[in-house]
Amino acid sequence: MNITGHTKLTGLLGSPVGHSISPLMHNEAFRQLGLDYVYLCFDVKEDGLKTAVDGLKLAGIRGFNLTMPDKNKMIELADWLSPAAELIGAVNTVTHEEGILKGYNTDGIGFMRSVEDAGYDIIGQEMTLMGAGGAATAVCVQAALDGVKRINLFLRKKSRFHQRTEKLAHRLCGDTSCEVVLYEQGDQKSLKECIGRSRILVNGTSVGMLPETDESIIEDASLFVPELIVADLIYNPKETKLLHMAKERGCRTFNGMYMLLYQGAEAFKIWTGYDMPVDIIKKKYFD
């Protein structure tokens, strides 16, 4: 890759970011398409985000991604928000156009495309979703916008997201054809009933992520039936305890790796106008 005086800058803001696969993915895509862009990582905590964004804006950055803990704070700094970002309350992709910062959230799009990539159709069907943090909320919003019939959303009784999630559920029920119903994670009776009706179960929490790999958001393996698709937004480890338990019961499973790929592909198109060569990127970095 040759850096020139015309090279457009893109990157990732968050903390930590040293482990991110995004620079490999985006820089390879730029190289494959012969685009004069570069993607870098910037370790920026939430309390320094405004300063960093102001500096990057002044320097003429083309666009950037955000990861934790910066996604929610970026809502306050963007000049314009996509409908999904506004509903989710978090931004993971920004474009800079003539001094205007436009905020998007591509996480939900990434998940729905990963469902298609895995060979499944959940439109018009029922989903059970565990968690109400940023990633889970993005999945909930995009699934509702895309036409999932009903989402059973389980969150902790004392979750700091409870009030926000109640408002979101009410709005999605009014603005989309999807019914969103909230439950407490400890309500095992409702959990069993919801999973029994659902086409897909999605873990949107961090339960099972390294280093807590011996934990699962679902402890009762009898809840898994062979007809159920089980997805985990976690991709490290590649097979969480949840996915291992579900697979042993005959369920079809997939992790969050391709969600990462496809949310990045959507950001790539927003910045450049070109489709990311996902088959090449998938083969080189994800398979």
N, C-alpha and C positions, 0 to 999 in steps of 0.2 A: 504494500500500500504506500503510495506517494502522497505526502502532505504538501499541499500547494497553498498559494495565497488566496485561492478561491474555495478551499475545503470548508464544507459546512459542518459545524459542530453539533453533535447530539450526545446524550449521556444519561446517566442514572444518578439520582440524588437519594440518599438514605443513609442509614447507619445500623449495622455494618453493611458494606457493599463489596468487600474484597472477595467474597465467595461467588459472586454473581456470574452466571453464564451469559448474561445479556451482551457484554462486549464481544465475546466470541461469535455469538449468533448474528448480531447486527453488522459487525465489521466484515464477516464472511459474506453476508448478503450484499453489502455495498460492493465488495470485490467482485462477486459473481456478476453483478449487473453493471459494473464499470462506473459506479456513482462516486463523485468526489465528496464523500462524507466520511466522518470518523465518529466513533462512539466511545466515550470514556466514562469512568466511574468517579463520583465525587462523594466522599464521606461527609455528609451534612446531617447534623441532628436538627430536631424540630426548632429549637430555640435560635438556630442560625439560618433557618430556611429563607426568611425574607431577605436577609443580606445577600445570601448566595444567589437567589433568584434575581434580585436587582442587578447584581454584578454580571450574571450570565446574559440577562436581557440587554444590558448596556454593551456587552461584548458581541452581541448579535447572534446568540445561539439560535439554531433552527428549531430545536425542540428537545424535550427530555422526558424521561420516565421518572416516576417516584416510587419508592418502596417504603416500608416502615422505617421510622415513625412519621414520615412526612406527608402521607396521602391526604389525611384529613385537614391538615393545616393549609394545604395548597388550595382548598376550596375558597379560603379567604383572600388568596393572592391572585386568583385568575380573574380576567376581565370578562370572560364568557364561559359558560358551562354547557356541556352537552346534556340532553335530558337524562341520560343514564347517570352521569356524574352528579347531577343535581339531586336525583332521587337517592343515590347511594350515599351521598355526603362525603365522597372521597374522589380524588383525582390521581390517576396513575400515569397519564400521558398529557403532555403540554406541547402545543405548537406556538411559535413566536412569529407573528406576521405583522410587520410594520408597527412594532411597539405594542401590539395587542397579544396578550397571553390567553390562549384558548385551552380550556381544560376538558379532558375526556376521561372516561373509565373504560378500559378495554378488557378488564379481568373477566367480566361476565360473558363477553363475546368469546374470549379465549376458552372458557369452560364449555359453552354450547357448541363451539366448533370441535372441541376435543371429544364431546359425546358423539358427534357425527363421525369423526375420525375413527372412533372405536366401533362404528357400525350400528349405532342405536338411534332410534327415533322416539323421543319422549314428548313431542308436541301433542297436546290434547290429552295428556295423561297426568298421573299424579306423582309428586316428588315428596320425599321426606328429607329435610335438610337439618343437619345438626350444627348449631352455632349461629351467632349474629354479629360477628366481627366484620372487618372490611371485606375479606374475600367471600365469606358466606353471604353478605348483603349484596355484593356484586352479582353472585350467582342467582340469588333470589330475584333481583330486579330484572336481569336479562332473561331469565326463564319465564317470568311473568310477561314481559314485553314480547317474547317470541311465541307465546301461546301455550305454555304448560297450563293444564286445567286447574290444578290445585297444588299448593305448596304447604306442607305441614312443617312448621318452623319450630324447632325445639331449642330453647335457650335456658341458661341457668336462672333460677328464681331471683337471685340477687345480682344478675348481670348488669353492668353499668350501661349496657346498650338497650335495656328493656324499654324505657320510655321512647327512645328513638325508633326502636323496632315496631312498637305498637302504632306509632304514627305512620311508618312506612307501610305496614300491613293494611291499614285503613286506606291509605292513598292508592296502593296497588289494586285493592278491591274495587275502588271507585273508578280508576283510570284505565284498567285493563280488564280482560275477560277472565283473569285468574283469581281464584279464591285463596287468600293467604290466611292461615289459621295458626295462632301461637299456642304453644304448649310449654310446660316446664320439663326440663330434661329428666327430672326424677319421676315423672308420671309414666311408669312402666306399662300400665294398662293401655293408655292412649298410644304409647310408642308402638306396642305390639299391633294394635289395630291399624295404625297409620302405615307401618311398614308392610303389613299384610295386604293393604290396598294399593301400595305404591309400585310404580314401574322401576323407580330408581331411588336409592338411598345415598345421600352425599354427606361426607364428613367435612364440614367447613371450619372445624376447630383445630387447635394445635395438638390435640391429644394423640399420641403415637409418634410424634416427631422426635428426631434425635435431640437429646440423648434418652428420652423416655419411651424407648421402643417396646417396652413390655406392657404398655397401656393401650386400651381400646375404648373408644367412645360408646361402643355397644359391647356389653359384657356377656349377654345371654346369646350364645350361638344358635339357639333354637329359633330365634327370630328370623334367621336367614333361610329363605326358600329358594330353590333352584331358578325360579322365574325372575328373581330380583337381580337388578344390576346394582353393583356397589362401587361407588367412586370415592376416592380420598383426594382432597386437594393437596395433601402432603406428597412430596416427591423425594424426600430424603428421610427415612429409607424408601427405596422404590416399592417395596412391599411392606406396608405397615401391618401390625397385628390384626387390625380390622380387616384388611384385604385378605390376609392369610386365613382368618377364621371364615370369611365369606366364601373364599375359594374352596375350602375344605367341605363346605356345605353345598357345593355345586353352583354357586353364583358366578356370573360373569363380572369381572372387576377391571378397573383401571385407575391409575394414579394421576397426580397433578402435573406430570412432565409436559404433556401436550397442551395443557391449559397455558403453561408458561410460554410454550412455543407460539401458540396462536394469539395470545394477547400481545406478544411482541410483534407478530406479523401484522396485526391491525395497526399498531403504533407506527411501524415501518411505512405502511401505506399512507397513513395520515401525514407523515413528514415528507415523503418523497413522491407520492402519487403512483408508486409502482408496487406490484405484488411481490412480497418476499418469496424467493425460491424455496418454499418450505420443504419440498422433497429432498433437496440437497442439504439443507440445514438439519433436517430430521436425521438423515442418514449419518451425517458427520458428528453431530453432538448429542443426539437424543436416543438413538437405537443401540 
